[in-house]
């Protein structure tokens, strides 16, 4: 359930974990994976960075370096 503006001002809502990369809270993503020292990454960032790495690999294989 989304928090109300009154709850935000009062600070009565529970603390939500958030992605360390995009800062989306756990209620805004499908999955949130934990790492060490309170680091988290969401399924959306995993997909984004996986695709970015694949693109870099394709560029390197084609003989160009897109870094």
DOZA-722010 format. One line per field, with one value per residue: x, y, z of N, C-alpha, C, O, CB in turn. Coordinates in steps of 0.2 Angstrom, whole numbers, plus 2048, in hexadecimal, padded with zeros to 3 digits. Atoms other than C-alpha are relative to their C-alpha. Glycine has a CB too. Layout:
BEGIN
nu: c(X|...)
nv: c(Y|...)
nw: c(Z|...)
cau: c(X|...)
cav: c(Y|...)
caw: c(Z|...)
cu: c(X|...)
cv: c(Y|...)
cw: c(Z|...)
ou: c(X|...)
ov: c(Y|...)
ow: c(Z|...)
cbu: c(X|...)
cbv: c(Y|...)
cbw: c(Z|...)
end
This chain:
BEGIN
nu: c(804|7FC|801|803|7FB|800|7FB|7F9|7FE|800|7FB|803|7FF|7FB|7FA|7FF|7F9|800|7FB|7FA|7FF|805|803|807|802|802|807|801|7FC|802|7FB|7FA|7FB|7FB|7F8|7FD|800|806|800|806|801|807|800|800|7F9|7FC|801|7FD|7F9|7FE|801|7FB|7FA|801|7FF|7F9|7FD|801|7FC|7F9|800|800|7FA|800|800|804|7FF)
nv: c(7FA|7FA|7FB|7FA|7FA|7FF|805|7FE|7FA|803|805|806|805|804|7FE|804|801|7FE|802|7FC|7FD|7FC|7FE|802|804|807|801|7FE|804|807|803|7FC|805|7FD|801|7FF|7FA|7FD|7FE|804|7FE|802|804|7FB|7FE|806|801|7FB|800|806|7FE|7FB|805|804|7FB|7FF|806|801|7FA|802|806|7FD|7FC|7F9|7FF|7FB|7FE)
nw: c(800|800|7FB|801|7FF|7F9|7FD|801|7FC|7FA|800|7FD|805|7FF|804|806|803|807|805|7FF|806|803|7FA|800|7FA|801|802|807|804|7FF|7FC|7FD|7FD|7FB|800|7F9|7FD|802|808|804|807|803|806|805|801|803|807|804|800|804|807|801|801|806|805|800|803|807|803|800|805|807|801|7FD|7F9|7FF|7F9)
cau: c(800|807|80B|801|809|803|80D|81C|81C|819|826|81A|81E|829|83B|83C|84C|851|85C|86E|86E|85E|857|846|83E|83A|827|82B|835|831|841|84E|85E|869|87C|888|887|875|878|869|866|855|850|84E|860|867|85E|864|876|876|870|87D|88B|884|885|897|89C|894|89D|8AE|8AA|8A7|8B8|8B2|8B4|8A5|8AB)
cav: c(800|811|81D|82C|83E|83F|82E|835|845|83B|82E|820|816|807|809|802|7FA|802|7FE|805|809|811|814|80D|806|7F3|7F7|7FE|7F0|7DD|7D7|7DF|7D4|7D8|7D9|7DC|7EB|7F0|7F1|7EC|7EB|7E9|7DE|7ED|7F2|7E1|7E0|7F1|7EE|7DC|7E4|7F2|7E4|7DA|7EA|7ED|7DB|7DC|7ED|7E5|7D5|7E1|7E9|7F9|7FF|809|80D)
caw: c(800|7FB|809|80C|80C|81F|823|81A|824|834|830|835|825|825|81E|80D|806|7F5|7E6|7E9|7D6|7D1|7E3|7DF|7EF|7F1|7EE|7DD|7D6|7D3|7DC|7E7|7EA|7F9|7F9|807|812|80E|7FB|7F0|7DE|7D5|7C7|7BC|7BE|7BC|7AB|7A6|7AB|7A3|793|794|796|788|77D|782|77E|76D|769|76E|764|755|757|75F|771|776|788)
cu: c(804|7FF|7FD|805|800|805|807|802|801|806|7FE|801|806|806|800|807|7FF|806|806|802|7FB|7FC|7F9|7FF|7FD|7F9|7FF|803|7FD|804|805|805|805|807|802|7FF|7FA|800|7FB|800|7F9|800|800|807|805|7FF|803|808|803|800|806|807|800|802|808|804|7FF|804|807|801|800|806|800|800|7FB|800|801)
cv: c(806|804|806|806|801|7FB|802|806|7FE|7FB|7FA|7FA|7FB|802|7FB|7FF|803|7FE|805|804|806|803|7FF|7FC|7F9|800|802|7FC|7F8|7FC|805|7FB|804|7FD|801|808|805|803|7FC|802|7FD|7FC|804|802|7FB|7FF|806|7FF|7F9|802|805|7FC|7FD|805|801|7FA|800|806|7FD|7FA|803|804|807|800|806|802|808)
cw: c(800|807|7FF|801|808|803|7FE|805|808|801|803|7FB|802|7FC|7FB|7FD|7F9|7FC|801|7F9|7FE|806|800|806|7FE|7FE|7F9|7FB|801|805|802|803|805|7FF|807|802|7FE|7F9|7FD|7F9|7FE|7FA|7FA|7FE|7FE|7F9|7FC|800|7FC|7F9|7FE|7FF|7FA|7FA|7FF|7FD|7F9|7FC|800|7FB|7F9|7FE|803|808|802|808|800)
ou: c(809|7FA|7FE|80A|805|809|80B|808|805|808|802|7FF|80B|805|801|80B|7FA|80B|805|806|7FD|7F8|7F5|803|7FB|7F7|7FA|803|7FA|802|807|803|807|808|7FF|7FE|7FB|7FD|7FA|803|7F8|805|803|809|809|803|806|80A|808|804|808|80B|805|805|80A|809|803|807|80B|806|803|807|805|7FE|7FD|7FA|801)
ov: c(807|804|809|805|803|7FD|801|805|800|7FA|7F6|7F5|7FE|805|7F5|804|803|7FC|80B|808|80B|808|802|7F7|7F8|7FB|802|7FD|7F7|7F9|809|7F7|80A|7F8|800|80C|80A|808|7F6|807|7F7|7FD|802|803|7FB|7FE|804|800|7F9|800|804|7FD|7FC|803|802|7FB|7FE|804|7FF|7FA|800|807|80A|7FB|80C|805|80A)
ow: c(804|80A|7F9|804|80B|808|803|807|80B|807|806|7FD|804|7F6|7FC|7FD|7F5|7FF|801|7F9|7FC|805|804|808|7F9|7FB|7F6|7F5|806|809|7FE|808|803|7FD|80C|7FE|7FC|7F8|7FF|7F7|800|7F6|7F5|7F8|7FA|7F5|7F7|7FA|7F9|7F5|7F8|7FA|7F7|7F5|7FA|7F9|7F5|7F7|7FB|7F8|7F4|7F9|802|80A|801|80A|806)
cbu: c(7FB|7FF|807|7FA|7FD|7F9|7FE|801|7FA|7F9|806|7F9|7FF|7FE|806|7FB|802|800|7FE|806|801|7FB|801|7FE|7FB|801|7FC|803|807|800|803|7FE|804|7FE|803|807|806|7FF|807|7F9|806|7FB|7F9|7FC|803|7FD|7F8|7FF|803|7FB|7F9|801|801|7F9|7FC|803|7FD|7F8|7FF|801|7FA|7F9|801|7FA|807|7F9|805)
cbv: c(800|804|801|801|806|7FF|7F9|802|805|7FD|803|802|802|7F8|800|802|7F9|808|800|7FC|7FB|7FC|808|7FC|804|7FC|804|807|800|7FC|7F9|805|7FD|7FE|804|7FF|804|806|7FF|802|7FD|806|7FC|806|803|7F9|800|807|7FF|7FB|803|805|7FC|7FD|806|802|7FA|802|806|7FD|7FB|804|800|804|801|7FD|7FD)
cbw: c(806|7FA|803|804|7FD|803|7FD|7F9|800|802|804|801|7F9|7FF|805|7FA|800|800|7F9|802|7FB|7FB|800|7FA|805|806|805|7FF|800|7F9|7FD|805|7FA|807|7FB|7FF|7FF|805|7FD|803|7FB|800|800|801|807|804|7FF|804|807|802|7FE|806|806|7FF|801|807|803|7FE|804|807|801|7FF|7F9|7FD|803|7FF|804)
end
